[in-house]
Amino acid sequence: MFKPGDLVRHKSKPEWGVGRITGETGEGKVLIKFSSRSGDVLLTAEGAAAHLTADTGVVGAAMSPQVVRHDGDDTYLVVAA
C-alpha cells in the first residue's frame, strides 16, 4: 500500500505531524519518520493500512474562494469553508 517516499499521517496521533515512509523490510514492515516525534516507527503492513493515511497536504476542510463586494467598487477575495 505505502512505499518509500510516501507522505503519511497517523490517524490517531495527529500530534506526530507528517511522516515519510523511509524504508520497508523483507517481512512487509514499513519504517516511518514523523516530523514531530523522535525516533522512527516500524509498523507491519496491516498496521500501516489500519493506522496511516496518505498526507494530501490539505489541513482541515476543503476551502473555495468566494468573491465578495464591499461597500463600493473594491472587490475583496474571501476564502471560506
SERO-4910 file (N, C-alpha, C, O; in steps of 0.05 Angstrom, whole numbers):
BEGIN
 pado doro    nc1    nc2    nc3   cac1   cac2   cac3    cc1    cc2    cc3    oc1    oc2    oc3
  Met    A     16    -24      0      0      0      0     17     25      0     14     42    -17
  Phe    A     36     28     20     54     51     21     81     42     11     89     19     14
  Lys    A     96     61      0    123     56    -10    142     78      0    133     99      7
  Pro    A    168     72      0    187     93      9    183    119     -6    180    120    -30
  Gly    A    183    141     10    179    167     -2    151    178      2    147    202      1
  Asp    A    132    160      7    104    169     11    102    186     37    115    180     57
  Leu    A     85    207     36     80    223     60     54    213     72     34    208     58
  Val    A     54    210     98     31    198    112     26    213    138     42    229    147
  Arg    A      3    208    150     -4    217    177    -15    194    192    -28    176    181
  His    A    -10    193    219    -21    172    236    -48    181    244    -52    203    255
  Lys    A    -68    164    239    -96    171    244   -102    179    273   -118    197    278
  Ser    A    -90    165    292    -96    171    320    -74    187    334    -76    191    358
  Lys    A    -54    195    320    -32    211    331    -26    236    314     -4    239    304
  Pro    A    -46    254    312    -41    278    295    -18    295    305     -6    310    289
  Glu    A    -12    294    331     10    310    342     37    301    331     56    316    334
  Trp    A     39    278    318     64    269    307     70    284    281     93    283    271
  Gly    A     50    297    269     55    312    244     57    293    220     47    271    220
  Val    A     69    303    199     72    288    174     95    269    177    116    275    189
  Gly    A     91    245    167    112    225    167    120    218    138    104    222    119
  Arg    A    144    208    135    153    198    109    161    169    112    176    162    130
  Ile    A    151    153     94    159    125     93    188    124     84    195    133     62
  Thr    A    206    115    102    235    116     96    246     89     87    268     88     76
  Gly    A    231     68     91    240     42     82    220     20     88    199     25    100
  Glu    A    226     -4     78    209    -27     83    227    -51     86    249    -53     74
  Thr    A    218    -70    102    234    -94    106    224   -117     88    203   -114     75
  Gly    A    239   -138     87    231   -161     71    206   -175     83    193   -190     69
  Glu    A    200   -170    108    177   -182    121    152   -165    117    131   -171    128
  Gly    A    153   -144    101    129   -128     95    125   -105    115    103    -93    115
  Lys    A    144   -100    132    141    -78    151    151    -52    139    168    -52    121
  Val    A    139    -29    148    148     -3    137    159     14    160    150     13    183
  Leu    A    180     29    154    193     47    173    185     75    166    186     84    143
  Ile    A    175     90    187    165    117    183    179    136    201    183    130    225
  Lys    A    187    159    191    199    181    206    179    203    207    172    215    186
  Phe    A    168    210    231    149    232    234    163    258    241    183    257    255
  Ser    A    153    280    232    165    306    236    166    315    265    185    329    273
  Ser    A    146    308    281    144    317    308    147    295    329    137    298    351
  Arg    A    160    274    322    164    251    340    193    243    338    204    239    316
  Ser    A    206    239    361    234    230    360    234    200    356    216    186    366
  Gly    A    252    190    341    254    161    335    236    154    311    218    169    304
  Asp    A    242    131    300    226    121    277    204    102    287    206     92    310
  Val    A    184     98    271    162     79    277    163     57    257    165     61    233
  Leu    A    161     32    267    161      8    250    134     -5    252    126    -13    274
  Leu    A    120     -7    230     93    -19    230     92    -42    210    105    -42    189
  Thr    A     76    -63    217     71    -84    197     54    -72    175     43    -50    178
  Ala    A     52    -86    153     35    -76    131      6    -73    140     -7    -54    132
  Glu    A     -4    -91    157    -31    -89    167    -34    -65    186    -54    -51    185
  Gly    A    -14    -60    202    -14    -37    220    -13    -11    205    -27      8    212
  Ala    A      3    -11    183      5     13    167    -22     19    153    -31     42    153
  Ala    A    -35     -2    143    -61      1    130    -82     11    149   -100     27    142
  Ala    A    -81      2    174   -101      9    194    -96     36    206   -115     50    213
  His    A    -71     44    210    -65     68    225    -55     92    210    -53    114    220
  Leu    A    -47     88    184    -36    110    169    -56    119    147    -71    103    136
  Thr    A    -54    144    140    -69    154    117    -50    171    101    -32    184    112
  Ala    A    -54    172     75    -37    188     58    -40    217     65    -62    226     69
  Asp    A    -18    232     65    -19    261     70    -24    275     44     -9    273     25
  Thr    A    -46    290     43    -54    304     19    -44    332     18    -46    346     -2
  Gly    A    -32    341     41    -23    369     42    -46    388     49    -41    412     51
  Val    A    -70    378     53    -93    395     60    -98    392     90    -99    370    100
  Val    A   -101    415    103   -107    415    131   -136    424    135   -143    446    125
  Gly    A   -152    409    148   -180    417    153   -198    413    130   -192    397    112
  Ala    A   -220    426    129   -240    423    109   -231    436     82   -214    454     82
  Ala    A   -242    426     61   -237    438     35   -247    467     34   -268    473     45
  Met    A   -232    484     22   -240    512     21   -241    521     -8   -226    512    -25
  Ser    A   -260    539    -13   -262    550    -40   -264    581    -38   -277    591    -20
  Pro    A   -251    595    -57   -251    624    -56   -279    634    -64   -292    623    -81
  Gln    A   -287    656    -51   -312    669    -58   -306    699    -61   -292    711    -44
  Val    A   -316    711    -82   -313    740    -86   -336    754    -73   -359    748    -77
  Val    A   -329    774    -56   -349    789    -41   -345    818    -46   -322    828    -46
  Arg    A   -366    833    -52   -364    862    -56   -367    875    -29   -383    867    -12
  His    A   -351    896    -25   -351    911     -1   -361    939     -8   -355    948    -30
  Asp    A   -374    953      9   -386    980      6   -375    996    -17   -366   1018    -11
  Gly    A   -375    990    -39   -365   1007    -61   -356    989    -84   -367    967    -88
  Asp    A   -336    998    -98   -328    984   -122   -304    966   -117   -295    951   -134
  Asp    A   -293    967    -93   -269    950    -87   -278    921    -84   -298    915    -70
  Thr    A   -264    903    -96   -271    874    -95   -251    861    -76   -227    866    -78
  Tyr    A   -261    845    -58   -245    831    -39   -248    801    -43   -270    791    -48
  Leu    A   -226    787    -41   -227    757    -43   -228    746    -14   -210    751      2
  Val    A   -249    731     -9   -252    719     18   -252    689     15   -266    678     -2
  Val    A   -236    676     30   -234    647     30   -250    637     53   -245    643     76
  Ala    A   -270    620     47   -287    609     68   -292    580     64   -291    570     41
  Ala    A   -296    565     86   -301    536     84   -328    531     72   -336    508     68
***
